[in-house]
Amino acid sequence: MKKLFTSAEFKKQNQRHARRSWLRNQRFNDYLTAKNKSLLGISEQGREYKRKFQDPYKDYKKVYAPEVLSFIENPEGVVEFISELKTLYDDKKKVFVVLKDVNIIAYDAIVVLLSIMVKFKANRIKFNGDFPTNESARDVLIESKFIKYLFQQFKKEERYYLGQKSSIHTHAWKDVDSELGYELIKNASKTVWGDERRCQGVQRTLIELMLNTNNHADDSKKGEKHWWLSVHHDKTNHKVSFAFIDFGVGVFSSLNNKRKGSKFFGALDKLKEKIQYGNNAELLQLIMDGTLHRTATGKPYHGKGLPGINKARERNQISNLNIITNNVHANLDSNEFRIIPNSFSGTFVYWELNQQNLNCHAEN
Amino acid sequence: MQKINIKISREFSPTPGPRYIHEGKFSGELFRQQVLFPKVSNALETETPFEVDLDGTAGYGTSFLEESFGGLIRIHKLSYDRIIELMTLKSDEEDYLIDDVNEYLKDAYEESKK
C-alpha cells in the first residue's frame, strides 16, 4: 500500500470526505421520501400537471398580492406587498407573485406591478406569477401588457417604454422629460376632449415629480433612481389617469436627511418651533399648503415642488390628486391626510384629467 | 423705440424642461445662456424695453422659470432695477406666472445683497 494512504493526514481527509458524502446521500434520500410522500394518492395526470405547472416554481418565494390591488383603495395592503417584494429583491430571491385571488386591479396599481417586475428582471432575478381568476382583473393585466412582459427578459436600461399601443402605457427614465409630458398630454386630451390641447397643470405636475425623483429620491447621488409613469385612457368616461411612482426614500425621509447647504436643512426644526404638528400626516398637510416652504425659506411660497402640484389641483388643472409617501396617504380633493400602518419607501402620486379641467387649445 | 420680443415657445422650445442642463432637455439654464441673457443684456445696454412672452408652451416647471429669470441676477449679475424697468411679461394663458417670475427676480436680488 502506498505510504500516502496510511498517513494520518490522508486518513483524516478521507474520513471527512466520507462523512460529507454520507450526509449528501442522506439529504437526497430525505428529499426523495418527501417527494414520494407528496405524490401519494395523486393520479398520473395529476402528477404530470404538478410537474409542469407547480413544480417549475417550487424554489420561488411566493408573494400573495392583496385581493384589492389598488394603491389608493388599499394602501396598507399594497405597501405590505411592495415591502415584501423589496426584501426579496434586496436578497436576490426568485419570486412568484400569486395574483389568482386578486378581485380588483385598479389602474393605479399597474405602475407598481410593472416597475417591480422590470426591476427584478433587469437585475437577472427570476420573477414570475399567475393570473387573477377574476375576469375584469385579468383584463386590466392583459391591457397593461403585464402578462406579455412577464415572459420577456429586460436589461438594465436608463429608459423603458411598455405597452405603447395599449390604453395603458408605462414609461420610465431618470431625467426630466418635458417632451414626453407634451406627447402624453396631447394624446390624453384627444381622449378627454376629442382634440389636441395643452394642459399646463398636468405638464407642471409631471415636471415637478420627475425633478423630485431626479433630485431627492436618492440621498447619496442625484439622478440615480428611475421614475415610473403609467397612463390609462378611459375612452368611455373621457378621463385619463396618471400614476407616478419612484422607489426613493420618500418625502419625510428625504426631509430628515437634508444636508447643510440645502434650503430645507433644519426646516423641520424651524417648523416645530412655529407650529405644533403631531405626525407625518399633519406634516404632509403643511408641506402641501406651502407652510413648510415659507418657514424654511422665510419667503412667500411661489408654487415650487409638491405644493405646486396641489396648486395645479386648486386651479382645477388636475383632479383627484392622491399622494402616498412613507407612512402617509393624502387625498387632496377631500383634504384627508391619514397615517398608514406600513411605511412605503418612495413616493406615489395619482391624478386624473377630465373634461372639467382647465386647458388651452393646441395651436400657439 | 422698437421693443425686443422673446417668445419662449418659438425662440427656445414649446416644451421647457428642468432647471439645470444635466437634469434633462430644454432646461432653464440652457434657455438663460442661449436666449434670455444675450437678449436681456442687449436690451439693458441699449436701454430698449423688452417683452418676454410665456404663452404657447406645454407648461412650465417652477425651477425652469426660477433658473431662467433668477439666474440673470444670481449668475450674470444684471441689475434688478433695470430689468424691472425695461421688462414686460406676457402670460395670458397662465396669469399667475407673472407674479411668480417677479418674485423669482426679487428673491434673487435680495439674495445677491447678502
Contacts between the chains, C-beta under 8 A, distances in Angstrom:
chain1	res1	chain2	res2	distance
A	175	B	18	7.7
A	175	B	23	6.1
A	175	B	24	4.1
A	175	B	25	8.0
A	176	B	17	5.3
A	176	B	18	3.8
A	176	B	23	5.2
A	176	B	24	3.5
A	176	B	61	7.3
A	177	B	17	7.7
A	177	B	24	6.0
A	177	B	25	7.4
A	178	B	13	7.8
A	178	B	15	4.1
A	178	B	16	6.2
A	178	B	17	4.0
A	178	B	18	7.6
A	178	B	24	6.9
A	178	B	25	6.9
A	178	B	26	5.8
A	178	B	58	6.6
A	178	B	61	7.6
A	179	B	15	4.9
A	179	B	25	6.6
A	179	B	26	7.7
A	181	B	15	7.2
A	181	B	58	6.5
A	181	B	59	7.6
A	182	B	14	7.0
A	182	B	15	4.6
A	182	B	58	4.1
A	185	B	58	6.6
A	198	B	57	7.7
A	198	B	58	5.7
A	198	B	59	6.9
A	199	B	59	7.2
A	200	B	57	7.7
A	200	B	58	7.1
A	200	B	59	3.3
A	200	B	60	7.3
A	200	B	93	6.8
A	200	B	94	5.6
A	201	B	59	7.1
A	202	B	59	7.2
A	203	B	15	8.0
A	203	B	58	4.7
A	203	B	59	2.9
A	203	B	60	7.6
A	204	B	59	5.1
A	204	B	60	6.5
A	204	B	61	6.1
A	204	B	62	7.5
A	207	B	17	6.9
A	207	B	18	6.7
A	207	B	59	7.4
A	207	B	60	7.6
A	207	B	61	3.4
A	207	B	63	7.9
A	207	B	64	7.6
A	208	B	61	5.8
A	208	B	62	7.1
A	210	B	18	7.5
A	210	B	24	7.5
A	211	B	18	5.3
A	211	B	19	7.2
A	211	B	23	6.6
A	211	B	61	6.1
A	211	B	63	6.1
A	214	B	18	7.3
A	214	B	23	5.6
A	214	B	24	7.7
A	215	B	23	7.7
A	223	B	22	7.4
A	223	B	23	7.3
A	299	B	103	8.0
A	299	B	107	6.1
A	300	B	103	6.7
A	302	B	62	6.7
A	302	B	66	7.9
A	302	B	99	7.9
A	302	B	100	4.9
A	302	B	103	5.0
A	302	B	104	6.8
A	303	B	62	5.4
A	303	B	96	7.6
A	303	B	100	6.2
A	304	B	62	4.4
A	304	B	63	7.3
A	304	B	66	7.5
A	305	B	62	7.4
A	308	B	62	5.4
A	315	B	96	7.7
A	360	B	93	5.3
A	364	B	9	5.4
A	364	B	10	7.6
A	364	B	14	6.9
A	364	B	55	7.2
A	364	B	56	3.3
A	364	B	57	7.9
